[in-house]
């Protein structure tokens, strides 16, 4: 019976439009997960075509199939061991020389390969002509012009996938061969490997031979397990010796140079560029955006604009959600009669989880804005612009890419440092990423800035916090490079993709995918933490306090000095006072009192100390903890509970607010990030340094912020 499901791997360079093409192919029929054993996201989608169910895996963007980065490892492993029926290599047709390097490596793997020449509409606008038939002959694969923006070639690509799977079309023999000497050694290794039936069936012999010649450590480990290794090793030694004697080079460098030469030759033979090359749109825009005078100020302006936009547009929907949860809490209070159950639902779950969900609009606006900048191609320019600044602190623009990623989440940011081959650059970048303000810290900023600075100044406060994080990161990098890691950084070369208007549908999809992760965290980690914090802040209870206030309430009830309205007001105050004393008596209160001497110089009380300790698990819990702690007791149903409680505290002011925002910015991101940091750093000494350094910097900077700003803001 004929199989009706086709597995397709989508492979391509970053900025090749691969993800946009994936979204165009599968639409909303996709889900997000993680590749096994790593935190790199995995996107899968399905599309029905000509009676077949086509399952498409959008593999991480990569420039090659080496194993320097997690993206390269995942992509290579999936193609080799996942055995997809078809591999679609998405190529930016406006930048063939860069993109075809990966294509030649996919040819080595002998994948069932199709090449999607993406952004073909842009190529035609440039008046560039490709001899598709000849290029197909040279590459030995079918080329399908596509455009994720206009929909060009989408149906044709799906037809090719089905036809290749059903053997209606076949892979052509490619003409991309290396020099005579390299091919001689490749054939010698193939002849030896082919004698081992198990090895040659498990892996394509030509691919093994090429990877051995380029000193691929993972392939070395594979072949060493087989008896043929001794003969293969002798051939490799001979190749290294002869190439060194004849060319003063090594096989790895020679093969890399020959790949580029083959690609340049193929392009020269098949691509015709317009005779008069005009300055394109990207070059005109770049003359302003990456200009040495205007580049950096414009980058700062764009970042400031995003935070102003985030707060201004997010204020109204945030108030709607806040009002809903206030109503929901009141409704739950009336329905649930049992006091303990009512308290855990209203003060624990609704106050905790609701206090986090209220910031969902702001999170979505921030993600949408950053996705827009990335989709247009500007983020690559940002790294280029920052490169000069980074060099002054001993790093380079490539380190700025994990730092930018850190604005979303520290976990993938830590993993992104694997692209830095210099160990000192990698460790330094790992140690400064915590100062990048991840999205989990964002709700705390929105709450505090919105409460103490108002809508007119909150955006400026938010922008200042983000810029402070970058400044502390750069100072830290300079200190580490001066005192610990001395020496030159590796050179930085980065591709600047052409500017494009990203698809609105894709931006919405990317925004929702990030927001859904935030929602899942609210429904799992934050829900659990809210319940635990409620328990810690409600138990044990003091019978003495209960008896004391019961007697006072009884006296007020029996007194004839007060009318009913006055008694109601007195009871509200007494309930609040009793709740505060019981909170101090609880486990949470005792821990907070223990911490108070440490946090008091920063302007914090013991309640803020508890909130910050809970934030070590996850920063969103800072808000939910404050919601739980400050929502105890009866609260006026028409008030914004948490903000009203914060404003009502006479010890809280703008100086305390700034100090709290600074501390949240600078201390340990979260438990998950700390685990990934240790995995990437590889040594306990760096993990211990990371934890102690971030906490120390956070305390010192908060102390300075509080004690300096209180003279100007009070």
Residue, then its C-alpha position, 0 to 999 in steps of 0.5 A: x500500500x502506497x504511503x500517503x505521508x511525506x516528510x520534508x525538511x526545510x533548510x536554509x541560511x538565516x535571512x533566506x526567507x525560509x520561515x516566511x516560506x514555511x508559514x506560506x506553505x502550512x499557514x496556521x497548521x503548525x505547532x511549536x515544540x523543542x528538539x529533543x534534548x535542547x531548548x532550540x525551538x522546533x516548528x512543524x506544519x502540515x499541508x495536504x496536496x494532490x492526495x498526500x499529507x506533507x509534514x514540513x519541519x522548519x529546521x534552524x537557520x544555518x550557514x553550513x553543516x559543520x557542528x560549531x553551533x546547536x543550529x548546525x548540529x540539529x540540522x545535520x543530525x535531522x537530515x542524517x538520522x531523521x531521514x526526511x523524504x525530501x530536503x528543500x533547501x531555501x536559497x536567497x536568489x539575490x545572494x547566491x554565492x553565500x547561500x549555495x555554500x550550504x547547497x553544496x554541503x547538502x549535495x555531499x549528504x546525498x539528500x533527496x534535494x530540491x532548491x527553492x530559489x526564494x525572493x525571486x520577485x526581488x531578483x527580477x526587480x534587479x533585472x538579474x537573469x538566471x539560466x535555470x536549466x544550466x544551473x540545475x545541471x551543475x547542481x544536480x537538483x531541481x530549482x523552483x523559483x519562489x516568493x513567500x511574499x507574492x506566492x510565486x512557485x508555492x504550488x510548483x514547489x509542492x508538486x515537485x515534492x510529491x513528484x520527487x517522492x513518487x519518483x516521477x522526477x529524479x535527482x540529476x547527477x551534479x557536476x560539482x567535483x573538486x580538484x584532481x588531487x582532492x578527488x583522488x583522496x576522496x575516492x581512496x577513502x570511499x573505496x576503504x569505507x565501502x568495504x564495511x557494509x554497515x558503515x557504508x549503508x548507515x552513512x553516504x561514503x562520499x560525505x564521510x570521506x569529505x568530512x574526514x578530510x576537513x577534520x570533522x571531529x564528530x565524523x572521526x568519532x563515528x569512523x573510529x568505531x569501525x575496523x576500517x579506521x586504521x586504513x582510513x587514518x593512513x590515507x588521511x595522514x598521506x593527504x595532509x602531508x602531500x597537500x602541505x608539501x605541494x600547496x602549503x595548505x591543509x585539506x580543510x582549507x583547500x576544500x573550502x576554497x574549492x567550494x567557493x571557487x565552484x560556486x563562483x564558477x557556476x554563478x559566472x556561467x549561469x547568472x547575468x547581472x544588469x550592465x549598469x548597476x544602480x544603487x538599490x533601495x537597501x544601499x540607499x537606506x544603509x547609507x543612513x542607518x549604518x552611517x558612522x555618524x547617524x547609525x548609533x543615534x538612530x538605533x537608540x531612537x528606535x529602541x526608545x520608540x519601541x518602549x514608548x509605543x509598548x507602554x502607550x498602546x498597551x495601557x488601555x488593554x492592560x486596564x481592561x484585563x485588570x478590570x476583568x480580574x478585579x470583577x472575576x475576583x469579586x465574583x469568586x468571593x461571592x460564590x465561594x463561601x468557605x474562607x480558606x478556599x475563597x482566599x486561596x482562589x481570590x488572593x492566591x490564584x486570581x491575584x497571582x496569575x491575573x497579576x501576570x496576565x494583565x501585562x500580556x498586551x505589553x508583551x505582545x506589542x514588544x514582541x511584534x515590534x522586535x519581530x518587525x525590526x528583525x523581519x525588515x533586516x534592521x537587526x542585522x544592521x544593529x549588530x553591525x552598528x554596535x560592532x565598533x562599540x563592542x570592539x572598545x570593550x574587547x568584543x565584536x558585533x557577533x556577541x551583540x546577536x546573543x545580547x539582542x536575543x537576551x531581550x526575548x529570553x536568556x535561555x536561547x541567548x546563552x545557547x546562541x553564544x556557541x557561534x563564538x569560537x573564541x572561548x574568552x569571547x564566549x564566556x564574556x558574552x555569557x556573563x553579560x547576557x543576564x544584564x539584557x532585560x528579558x521579557x519575563x522582567x517586563x511585567x515588573x517594569x510595567x507595574x512599577x513604572x505605570x504605578x509610580x511614574x504615570x503614562x507620560x514618564x513610564x516609557x522613558x523610565x522603561x527605556x532608561x532601564x533597558x539602556x542601563x542594562x546594556x551599559x552595565x553589560x559593556x562595562x562588565x565586558x571591558x572589565x573581564x577582557x582587561x582583567x581576566x581574558x586578555x587578547x584579541x577577539x576574533x574578526x566579525x563578518x556579518x551578512x546584511x540582508x536586503x531590506x524587506x517589508x515583513x508579512x503582517x501574517x508572519x509577524x502576528x504568528x511570531x508574536x502569538x508564538x512568543x505570547x503563547x509561551x508566556x501564557x503557558x508559563x502563567x498557567x504552569x510555573x506561575x500558577x504553582x508558585x502563586x499557590x505555594x506563596x499563598x500557603x507560605x504567606x498564610x501559614x502558620x496563623x497566630x491564635x493570639x493575633x486572632x483573639x486580640x483582634x476578635x476582642x477589639x472588633x467585639x468592643x467596636x460592635x458593642x460601642x455606641x460611639x460609632x454609627x454603622x458607616x464608621x464601624x464599617x471603616x474601622x472593621x476594614x482597617x482592623x482586618x487589614x492590620x490583622x492581615x498584616x500581622x498574620x503575614x509577618x507571623x507566617x513563613x513568608x513573613x519570617x523569611x522576609x524579616x530575616x532578609x530585611x537588613x540586607x534589602x533595607x539599604x535599597x529602600x525595600x521592605x521585607x515584602x519586596x525581599x520575598x518577591x525578589x527571592x521568588x523571582x530567582x525561580x522566574x521573574x514573572x513570579x515577582x509580580x504574582x508574589x506581590x499580588x498575593x502578598x498585597x491582596x490579603x484582606x478585604x479590598x475595595x472592589x472598585x480599586x486597582x488592587x495591587x497598584x492601590x496597595x503599592x501607592x498607599x504604602x508611605x515607604x514607597x516612592x519613585x526612588x524605591x521604584x527605580x531601585x526595584x526596577x534596577x535590581x530586577x534588571x541586574x540579578x539572576x534571570x531565572x533558575x532555567x537560565x542558570x541551568x543552561x548557563x552552567x551547561x554552556x560555560x561548562x565549569x562550576x567556577x563560572x556558574x558561581x561567578x555568574x550568580x555572585x557577580x549579578x547579585x553583587x552588581x544588582x545590590x550595588x547599583x540599586x543602592x546607588x540608584x535609591x540613595x542618589x535618586x531620593x534627593x532628586x525625586x522626593 
